Amino acid sequence: MSTQPATEFATITTDDLVTGEGVALDLPPASLGLRIASGLIDYVVTIVMFIVTWIVIAIATINVSEALLLIAPIVASILSFVLYPTLLETLTRGRSLGKLALGLRTVRDDAGPITFHHALVRALIGFVEIYALQAVPYFFAVLMSKRGKRLGDFAAGTYVIRDRVALRLPPPSPMPPHLAHWARTTDLASLPTGLALAVRQYLGRLPTLDPHSRHRVGTDLLAEVRQYVAPAPPADAPPELVLGAVIAERRERDLARLRRDEQFRARLAARD
């Protein structure tokens, strides 16, 4: 997913999360217990890696230079506490070994995937709050934050979610009566999966959005959807109603296509 989305709902790719107000409730933050459990796994793995790395560097430099031997713990610390978690969370899009084991994932505050910058900030502050201070700030920060954020999350603009959660789609949107004729006569291509899901999420969250957010996000989503419809919708129609009409008509056309396919298969089976 792009780090500069066109809308808060519409920029979704195969491995991405739906972002923005629409899906935050469907991807709940990880509980304190899960955070501690995953943190313990990562803590043990990182400490073991630090010890092993220190020993390997020490053995490799013991006959080379006493100065290199003295900086072995520093190099081991950088590799184990900073470089390793940063690269791992960047490459796995927010998952450490502990998070993988417990179905957790680090995402941005808008629920998008984290980048190298986010992972690096979390790792640098994590070294202080988790390892240097024995995780005391970590525990109280997660306990007091509504989203279970540790200090590294506050600094990086991230939080940890439960990734293994069934996505709950809102009920199908009804067709707005005054847009029914336009929708049924328009040339309507299939919307990309991510865009269609984003529109459904937006429509399902309309009652919870303030008027400014409703108009802003709806306008941005409609700009994306207009690429797949012709002719354009009535200029005076509110964005949320146009989006509802598009989704309702797309659903009806898909259902009609499925019924035709089923009837065709039935006719073929009858001939056999």
Number of C-alpha atoms within 10 A of each C-alpha: 16 11 11 8 13 14 21 24 28 27 22 23 14 8 9 16 21 27 26 20 20 21 23 16 11 18 20 14 23 23 17 18 10 19 24 18 16 20 19 13 16 17 18 12 14 20 15 13 18 21 14 14 19 22 15 14 17 20 13 14 17 15 10 11 10 12 10 16 18 13 15 21 18 13 15 22 21 14 18 24 21 21 16 18 24 24 18 16 24 20 15 15 20 29 22 25 18 22 24 14 12 18 17 24 24 27 27 19 19 18 22 24 24 26 18 16 12 23 27 21 18 24 25 17 19 23 19 17 20 20 16 11 12 12 19 12 16 23 19 15 20 21 16 12 13 10 20 21 25 27 22 25 26 15 13 19 17 26 24 27 26 19 21 11 12 8 9 11 12 13 10 13 18 12 19 17 10 11 17 15 11 19 24 16 11 15 12 19 13 13 18 14 12 18 20 21 19 24 25 21 24 28 22 17 16 17 10 12 14 9 10 9 13 18 16 14 23 25 17 16 25 21 14 16 21 16 12 16 16 14 13 14 20 10 8 6 12 14 21 21 19 25 27 21 25 32 24 20 22 19 15 14 15 13 12 12 12 12 12 12 12 12 12 12 11 11 11 10 9 8 6 5
